[in-house]
Amino acid sequence: MQQPPPISEPKTPDGSEQSTAELVARLRVEIEALKESELLYRTIAESATDFIFVIDRDDIVRYVNSAAAAAFGVTPTQLVGKPRSMLFHEPIGDRQRRALQAVFKSGAPMAFEATHGFPGADIWLDTWLLPIRGKDGSVSSVLGVSRDVTKRKRAELELKGRMELDEMVAAIARSFIDLSGDDIDRGILDALEHVGKLAGVDRCCLRLMSDDATRLERSYAWDADTGERTIGMDPLDITAFPFLQGKVEASQCIRIASTAALPPEAAAERAAFAAKGIRSCMVTSLVGANGPAGALVAETRHKEVSWPDYYEPVMRVVAEIFSSVMARKRAEDAVGSMAEELLKAQKLESIGILAGGIAHDFNNILGAIWGNLSLARSRSADPARVQEYLSEAERAVNRARDLTQQLLTFAKGGAPVKKLSSLEQVVRDAASFASHGSSSRCDVSLAGDLWGVEIDEGQIGQVLQNLVINAVQAMPDGGTVRILGENVPPGACLPPTLSQGRYVRVTVSDQGQGISPEHLPKLFVPYFTTKPHGVGLGLATSYSIIRKHSGHMTVESTPGQGSSFSVYLPAAHQPAARSEPESFAEVRGRGRVLVVDDDESIRQCAVWMLKELGYQAESVGDGDAAIQAYEHARSCGVGFDVVIMDLTIPGGMGGRETIQRLLEVDPDVVAVVSSGYSTDPVMSDHERFGFRGIVRKPYGMRDMGAVMSEVLRARR
């Protein structure tokens, strides 16, 4: 019997023989390497927060990661093998199908943004579709990567909404300038319809107060459901609603997110709202020469609304326009007998200019934010450029915050929120911002040892910007604005109204034509202006701000030789640290934090910031929930180290009431108050109300980290 030929040993790549054992060992190593590689890629895909999926030519789901499956409330194994068309309703499903077919046909990647319907919510996704080729080179399937950009899209829509509201206010103000008589009634109805549509409410009305301030009588109204615009007598005894009456008489703006959640003392109001089917409302007081003149009311019947913070300044300006319009109408109806009201009505054009200026400033700022965010998105693969664009957007946000505070200061007055500061950066920023784009230049000279001051940087920045703008406008052909900052020691010559002490003086001088001697005594009087298109509010507001800082403002001018405005501010007892921006590493910390805010997006953002800074964070929506969470955490032995709470919670317990309750529970509670309303007394004297610190809205991560570090250091 013939023997089979011997089996030869395998060859290595270089041609030498390799034993079977060596071959098995090598294959085992290669298999393990493949397993590790597959595990690595699977781990990356499964740990990603983006949605990752693979669809084949038959429109079948071949792979989906955990994040994508979680959006449907299922596991990946429950989706794999299912037709994609079963997961989405039309027209979303058809839009996806066409995009996938385009990639299969062209073999080229595709990117698009669109809303997608998931159980419980619609989500905006930024999606990339990439072809996967088989052995024959054809596209066998498509790999998709989708990122949730819902928050960014909402932010863009909010920015657009703000711009539209600002433009609307300017248009409303201008529309009334040439109206009189019955045309004013039509103009009011037009304005109510514009406000109602942009705010997305079901009804917008203007209610006018009776002479004895006990009834809301004459009514102008626009209704979204019926499209009706009505004018008539609709008497409402306001004394039957003491909760609202008190706020209207105090000239407050009332934002009620849920009428069903009004406090017990508003039982009458709650019942009246329920009877009319009103679920949310916003009431803005009209103020006349002799007190409350009525109310501007926005209502929703079909849904509850958490009114954005930026609505309040806008509605206040609209209410002021209506107040001025009605004053003018009454003056025209009673010729010669209401001269004082007529004078106020004649200022309507100035209010229109002011509103137009507001729209212009906000449009510029929002344009900077929007533009830089778009640039950052387009350069997502270049981290350095993204950081540059985001930094520019952040600076624009800070300008918007300062402008908002200036508007609130003008609209409501209020004490400044002071902190120990160096004037150097405030002066330089004001000079740069106010002279930008002009033919004039600023020559800034500041003493190297300039004393620190306790100021509201936003308000003092507003004052200095006003002075620099006036100086630039005084030199239409260009020139040099000189800004001098110096210390004024005790014993130096001071204006008569100032007591002896240490002061810091900032002087802004121009080379213009100067101010006539007869005009000098009137410069700080509201509405006085020598400019053809001036409003007459800049210097009056500036003077008021400086007085609230216990300082003084003077002016010297010689016709033909220019003018000099000097601001005196009391020097602080301790030096101000130079404002070096803290790094994130310097403001990181540890501890448990409770965030209290009625706005879900603010709560979520604050929690994310705190977690990025190293803290454990939880959030609740109102004061009652905060007290329950605080007591529960203490009883479990894991109490909160800091509570950050919103000052104003419409329809619920806000920061002022909550801190008093928390102090009863824990006298050592560390609480930080957060608000965008610097005019509230709590923001200017937070310690008197029981808070350890403040963080002004809108805030960034450094602001949050800085206040956390400050209050926790003080606690230790």
Helices and strands as residue ranges (DSSP letters): H 20-47, E 51-56, E 61-64, H 66-71, G 76-78, G 84-86, H 92-106, E 110-118, E 121-133, E 139-148, H 150-175, H 182-199, E 203-209, E 215-223, E 229-237, G 238-240, H 242-249, E 253-256, G 259-261, G 264-266, H 267-276, E 280-288, E 291-300, H 311-333, H 339-345, H 348-378, H 383-412, E 419-421, H 423-435, E 441-446, E 453-455, H 457-473, E 480-488, E 503-509, G 520-522, H 538-548, E 552-558, E 562-570, H 584-587, E 592-596, H 600-612, E 616-620, H 623-635, E 642-646, H 655-665, E 671-675, H 681-684, G 686-689, E 693-696, H 701-715
